[in-house]
């Protein structure tokens, strides 16, 4: 195990305290723009499926399923947006 006080300590070492470790996202290179756009398009298709499921559920009177589909659509939009923006 490395000593956090040493200048050659590895910041990714799991033995370091949580505040001194680098998050995984800081070490990963950004995805290429074409990959980010492709993932956002896949997320858009999944959002459309969730919206259609929610609309059909609402019309048929199953409000619980409609709300759950809406939550799924929002969560997918959030993840897709973060993928597109953050990379």
GIDA-V922386 format. One record per residue. N is the residue number from 1. PSI is psi in degrees with one decimal (999 if undefined). D_LAST is the distance of its C-alpha to the last C-alpha in Angstrom with 1 decimal. Layout:
BEGIN
N_PSI_D_LAST, N_PSI_D_LAST
END
This chain:
BEGIN
1_141.6_32.4, 2_157.7_31.3, 3_120.7_32.7, 4_-20.4_30.2, 5_-17.0_32.7, 6_141.2_32.5, 7_-21.0_30.3, 8_13.5_29.4, 9_138.0_28.0, 10_118.1_24.8, 11_-16.5_22.3, 12_-1.7_20.8, 13_123.3_24.4, 14_-12.1_24.8, 15_-13.0_28.3, 16_153.9_27.0, 17_153.3_27.2, 18_-35.1_24.1, 19_-17.5_23.8, 20_-3.1_23.8, 21_146.3_21.2, 22_139.1_17.6, 23_156.2_15.1, 24_-35.9_13.3, 25_-27.4_9.8, 26_-25.2_11.5, 27_-16.1_12.6, 28_138.3_9.8, 29_154.6_8.5, 30_147.7_5.1, 31_152.2_5.2, 32_153.0_7.6, 33_-38.1_7.7, 34_-37.1_10.5, 35_-40.8_9.0, 36_-40.3_6.4, 37_-41.3_9.8, 38_-43.1_11.8, 39_-36.6_10.3, 40_-36.2_10.8, 41_-39.4_14.2, 42_-42.2_15.1, 43_-36.6_14.3, 44_-40.6_16.6, 45_-43.1_19.3, 46_-38.6_19.3, 47_-43.4_19.5, 48_-39.3_22.4, 49_-43.7_24.1, 50_-41.7_23.9, 51_-43.3_25.4, 52_-41.7_28.1, 53_-42.8_29.0, 54_-42.9_29.2, 55_-44.4_31.3, 56_-38.5_33.6, 57_-40.0_34.0, 58_-43.1_34.8, 59_-36.6_37.4, 60_-7.7_39.0, 61_4.2_39.3, 62_86.2_37.0, 63_-33.8_35.3, 64_-47.3_33.7, 65_-35.7_31.8, 66_-43.1_30.9, 67_-42.0_29.4, 68_-37.9_27.6, 69_-38.7_26.1, 70_-41.1_25.1, 71_-41.0_23.4, 72_-39.9_21.5, 73_-42.8_20.4, 74_-41.7_19.2, 75_-39.8_17.3, 76_-39.6_15.6, 77_-40.4_14.8, 78_-48.2_13.3, 79_-41.7_11.1, 80_-39.8_10.2, 81_-40.8_9.6, 82_-35.7_7.4, 83_-42.1_5.2, 84_-42.5_5.7, 85_-49.7_5.7, 86_-40.0_3.8, 87_999_0.0
END
